[in-house]
Amino acid sequence: MLVVAGAVLATVLVWVIGEPLLGHDLVVVSPGQPAMDLGLAEIAFVALASSLLGWAALAILERVTTRALTIWTIAALVVLAVSFLPFAGVETSGGSKVVLALTHIAVAAVLIPGLRRSAG
């Protein structure tokens, strides 16, 4: 649970530095959708949900295969890579895209090594 909390905290720190301190307004516009302001609650919720899903996936894999850690790590890296695809289809400033990308990296940077250490 500490790893999940750490991943959420890292993401919140990126948001705090990026939006209030540096002034990158995290408002994204997807084609055919209304503008969405990604505030602290939204950022923290997505970080928490994705961290819990990652933790659950590792726990399930550990019950069904002896190669759980390898499979989970590869899957986590693939999910991280795929998480950047929506950036191509949204309209927002370059700085905002960087802050959003860093939130994805922050979750992965804490979650992947943290859960790998606690696995098994």
C-alpha positions in Angstrom: 0.0 0.0 0.0 3.0 2.3 0.6 4.0 1.9 -3.0 0.5 2.9 -4.2 0.5 5.9 -1.9 4.0 6.9 -3.1 2.9 6.7 -6.7 -0.1 9.0 -6.0 2.1 11.4 -4.0 4.7 11.6 -6.8 1.9 12.4 -9.3 0.4 15.0 -7.0 3.8 16.7 -6.7 4.2 16.8 -10.5 0.8 18.4 -10.7 1.6 20.9 -8.0 4.8 22.0 -9.7 3.3 22.0 -13.2 0.0 23.7 -12.7 0.0 26.1 -9.7 3.7 26.8 -9.5 4.7 26.9 -13.2 1.3 27.9 -14.5 0.6 25.2 -17.0 -3.2 25.0 -17.1 -4.0 21.3 -17.6 -7.1 21.8 -19.7 -7.3 19.3 -22.6 -9.7 19.3 -25.5 -10.4 16.0 -27.3 -12.1 16.1 -30.7 -15.9 16.1 -30.3 -15.6 16.5 -26.5 -15.9 19.5 -24.2 -12.8 20.9 -22.6 -11.7 19.0 -19.5 -9.8 20.7 -16.7 -7.5 18.1 -15.0 -7.4 19.3 -11.5 -5.7 17.7 -8.4 -8.7 15.4 -7.8 -8.7 14.0 -11.3 -4.9 13.5 -11.4 -4.9 11.8 -8.0 -7.8 9.6 -8.8 -6.3 8.3 -12.1 -3.0 7.7 -10.3 -4.7 5.8 -7.5 -6.9 3.8 -9.8 -4.0 2.8 -12.2 -1.8 2.0 -9.2 -4.4 -0.2 -7.6 -5.0 -2.0 -10.9 -1.3 -2.6 -11.4 -1.1 -4.0 -7.9 -4.1 -6.3 -8.4 -2.7 -7.5 -11.8 0.6 -8.4 -10.1 -1.2 -10.2 -7.3 -3.3 -12.2 -9.7 -0.3 -13.1 -11.8 1.6 -14.3 -8.7 -1.2 -16.8 -8.1 -1.3 -18.2 -11.6 2.3 -18.2 -12.9 5.9 -18.5 -11.7 6.9 -15.8 -14.2 4.6 -13.2 -12.7 7.2 -10.5 -12.1 8.6 -10.7 -15.7 5.1 -10.7 -17.3 3.9 -7.9 -15.0 6.9 -5.7 -15.6 6.6 -6.1 -19.4 2.9 -5.4 -19.2 3.5 -2.3 -17.0 6.0 -0.9 -19.5 3.6 -1.5 -22.4 0.8 0.2 -20.5 3.1 3.2 -19.8 4.0 3.4 -23.5 0.4 3.2 -24.6 -0.6 5.8 -22.1 1.2 8.4 -24.2 -0.9 7.8 -27.3 -3.8 10.1 -26.3 -1.4 13.0 -26.3 -1.4 13.0 -30.0 -5.2 13.5 -30.2 -5.7 16.2 -27.6 -5.3 20.0 -27.9 -3.4 21.7 -25.1 -0.2 23.6 -24.7 3.1 22.0 -25.1 3.9 22.7 -21.4 0.7 21.1 -20.3 1.5 18.0 -22.4 4.9 17.8 -20.7 3.3 18.0 -17.2 0.8 15.3 -18.1 3.5 13.1 -19.5 5.5 13.5 -16.4 2.5 12.4 -14.3 2.5 9.2 -16.2 6.2 8.8 -15.7 5.9 9.6 -12.0 3.4 6.8 -11.4 5.5 4.3 -13.3 8.8 5.4 -11.7 7.4 4.7 -8.2 5.0 1.8 -9.0 7.2 -0.5 -11.2 10.3 -0.7 -9.0 8.3 -0.5 -5.8 6.0 -3.4 -6.7 8.9 -5.4 -8.1 10.7 -5.1 -4.7 7.6 -6.1 -2.8 6.6 -9.0 -5.1 6.6 -12.6 -4.1 
